[in-house]
Amino acid sequence: MKYLKSILVGAAASVVTVIVFSILSVVLMSRFPEVALRIFPAQRHEFGWGTFYDVAFPLWPAVTVGLLAFATAFSWMLRRASA
């Protein structure tokens, strides 16, 4: 039972962390575009009627932060349950 609780708490922490990180990334991109272009890569798209730049959404940092949050919450709950 302690493993199931640890997994559920870790998954909840991961979901919350990824959502918060994604919201902060979107706010950073919209409020400070010059900073966002330094942090996140921009891709140039060309069509027949013009060109535009698209800032790629940072997926791998969000996943990395989510996995770190899962590991931290899982280990914390596992240690707390065995004490």
Helices and strands as residue ranges (DSSP letters): H 2-31, H 33-39, E 42-47, E 50-55, H 59-82
